[in-house]
Amino acid sequence: MKLHHGLNDLKDIDWMVVLQVALPFIIVSLILILVALIDLYRHRKARGNVLLWTMVILFFNTIGPILYFTIGRKGDRA
């Protein structure tokens, strides 16, 4: 039983299988980020803390846009 895996073991990974699993999650995450940023900047005058929400959306990849859509949009001032 091998307890330590080194960098040489990375060559044994089938990256196409990993990509097939990871790609849909990456695409959904990028779409969420893009839609959240577009919505934030279309309504930037009605939103508070635009810079803060931009950083949350970008740095907390999947959860950031979800937080923006659930919490950030409640501050709407029509």
Phi and psi in degrees as GROMACS dihedral restraints (atoms count N, CA, C in turn):
[ dihedral_restraints ]
;  ai    aj    ak    al  type     phi  dphi    fc
    3     4     5     6     1   -96.3    20    10
    4     5     6     7     1   123.0    20    10
    6     7     8     9     1   -94.8    20    10
    7     8     9    10     1   -18.6    20    10
    9    10    11    12     1  -124.2    20    10
   10    11    12    13     1   130.2    20    10
   12    13    14    15     1  -113.6    20    10
   13    14    15    16     1   128.7    20    10
   15    16    17    18     1   -98.3    20    10
   16    17    18    19     1  -177.3    20    10
   18    19    20    21     1   -67.7    20    10
   19    20    21    22     1   -22.5    20    10
   21    22    23    24     1   -67.1    20    10
   22    23    24    25     1   -22.4    20    10
   24    25    26    27     1   -75.5    20    10
   25    26    27    28     1   -13.0    20    10
   27    28    29    30     1   -67.2    20    10
   28    29    30    31     1   -24.8    20    10
   30    31    32    33     1   -71.1    20    10
   31    32    33    34     1   -15.9    20    10
   33    34    35    36     1   -86.9    20    10
   34    35    36    37     1    -5.9    20    10
   36    37    38    39     1   -82.5    20    10
   37    38    39    40     1   135.3    20    10
   39    40    41    42     1   -84.7    20    10
   40    41    42    43     1    97.3    20    10
   42    43    44    45     1   -68.7    20    10
   43    44    45    46     1   -23.9    20    10
   45    46    47    48     1   -68.5    20    10
   46    47    48    49     1   -34.6    20    10
   48    49    50    51     1   -69.2    20    10
   49    50    51    52     1   -42.2    20    10
   51    52    53    54     1   -62.6    20    10
   52    53    54    55     1   -41.8    20    10
   54    55    56    57     1   -64.7    20    10
   55    56    57    58     1   -38.5    20    10
   57    58    59    60     1   -64.1    20    10
   58    59    60    61     1   -31.8    20    10
   60    61    62    63     1   -82.1    20    10
   61    62    63    64     1   -40.9    20    10
   63    64    65    66     1   -81.4    20    10
   64    65    66    67     1   -29.5    20    10
   66    67    68    69     1   -59.0    20    10
   67    68    69    70     1   -43.9    20    10
   69    70    71    72     1   -61.2    20    10
   70    71    72    73     1   -37.9    20    10
   72    73    74    75     1   -67.2    20    10
   73    74    75    76     1   -39.3    20    10
   75    76    77    78     1   -65.1    20    10
   76    77    78    79     1   -43.1    20    10
   78    79    80    81     1   -65.1    20    10
   79    80    81    82     1   -44.2    20    10
   81    82    83    84     1   -63.5    20    10
   82    83    84    85     1   -40.6    20    10
   84    85    86    87     1   -63.8    20    10
   85    86    87    88     1   -43.6    20    10
   87    88    89    90     1   -65.6    20    10
   88    89    90    91     1   -38.1    20    10
   90    91    92    93     1   -65.4    20    10
   91    92    93    94     1   -42.2    20    10
   93    94    95    96     1   -60.0    20    10
   94    95    96    97     1   -45.4    20    10
   96    97    98    99     1   -62.6    20    10
   97    98    99   100     1   -45.3    20    10
   99   100   101   102     1   -63.1    20    10
  100   101   102   103     1   -45.9    20    10
  102   103   104   105     1   -65.7    20    10
  103   104   105   106     1   -39.7    20    10
  105   106   107   108     1   -65.5    20    10
  106   107   108   109     1   -42.4    20    10
  108   109   110   111     1   -66.8    20    10
  109   110   111   112     1   -39.9    20    10
  111   112   113   114     1   -63.0    20    10
  112   113   114   115     1   -45.6    20    10
  114   115   116   117     1   -63.9    20    10
  115   116   117   118     1   -40.8    20    10
  117   118   119   120     1   -61.8    20    10
  118   119   120   121     1   -45.5    20    10
  120   121   122   123     1   -80.2    20    10
  121   122   123   124     1   -20.6    20    10
  123   124   125   126     1   -71.7    20    10
  124   125   126   127     1   -31.0    20    10
  126   127   128   129     1  -115.4    20    10
  127   128   129   130     1    32.8    20    10
  129   130   131   132     1   -66.9    20    10
  130   131   132   133     1   -25.4    20    10
  132   133   134   135     1   -74.9    20    10
  133   134   135   136     1   -27.2    20    10
  135   136   137   138     1   -89.5    20    10
  136   137   138   139     1   -14.5    20    10
  138   139   140   141     1   -98.7    20    10
  139   140   141   142     1   148.3    20    10
  141   142   143   144     1   -98.5    20    10
  142   143   144   145     1   154.3    20    10
  144   145   146   147     1    56.7    20    10
  145   146   147   148     1    55.8    20    10
  147   148   149   150     1   -62.9    20    10
  148   149   150   151     1   -42.0    20    10
  150   151   152   153     1   -64.5    20    10
  151   152   153   154     1   -41.6    20    10
  153   154   155   156     1   -63.1    20    10
  154   155   156   157     1   -45.4    20    10
  156   157   158   159     1   -66.3    20    10
  157   158   159   160     1   -33.8    20    10
  159   160   161   162     1   -62.8    20    10
  160   161   162   163     1   -44.1    20    10
  162   163   164   165     1   -66.1    20    10
  163   164   165   166     1   -40.1    20    10
  165   166   167   168     1   -63.6    20    10
  166   167   168   169     1   -43.7    20    10
  168   169   170   171     1   -63.5    20    10
  169   170   171   172     1   -41.7    20    10
  171   172   173   174     1   -78.9    20    10
  172   173   174   175     1   -39.8    20    10
  174   175   176   177     1   -87.1    20    10
  175   176   177   178     1   -24.4    20    10
  177   178   179   180     1  -109.4    20    10
  178   179   180   181     1    77.8    20    10
  180   181   182   183     1   -41.9    20    10
  181   182   183   184     1   -65.7    20    10
  183   184   185   186     1   -87.9    20    10
  184   185   186   187     1   -39.6    20    10
  186   187   188   189     1   -76.9    20    10
  187   188   189   190     1   -25.7    20    10
  189   190   191   192     1   -60.5    20    10
  190   191   192   193     1   -52.6    20    10
  192   193   194   195     1   -63.6    20    10
  193   194   195   196     1   -34.8    20    10
  195   196   197   198     1   -65.6    20    10
  196   197   198   199     1   -42.1    20    10
  198   199   200   201     1   -62.1    20    10
  199   200   201   202     1   -41.1    20    10
  201   202   203   204     1   -61.6    20    10
  202   203   204   205     1   -45.9    20    10
  204   205   206   207     1   -69.6    20    10
  205   206   207   208     1   -27.6    20    10
  207   208   209   210     1   -90.9    20    10
  208   209   210   211     1   -38.3    20    10
  210   211   212   213     1  -106.3    20    10
  211   212   213   214     1   -44.5    20    10
  213   214   215   216     1   -66.8    20    10
  214   215   216   217     1   -30.4    20    10
  216   217   218   219     1   -83.1    20    10
  217   218   219   220     1   -10.4    20    10
  219   220   221   222     1   -71.4    20    10
  220   221   222   223     1   -16.4    20    10
  222   223   224   225     1   -84.0    20    10
  223   224   225   226     1    19.1    20    10
  225   226   227   228     1   -59.6    20    10
  226   227   228   229     1   130.4    20    10
  228   229   230   231     1  -120.2    20    10
  229   230   231   232     1   103.8    20    10
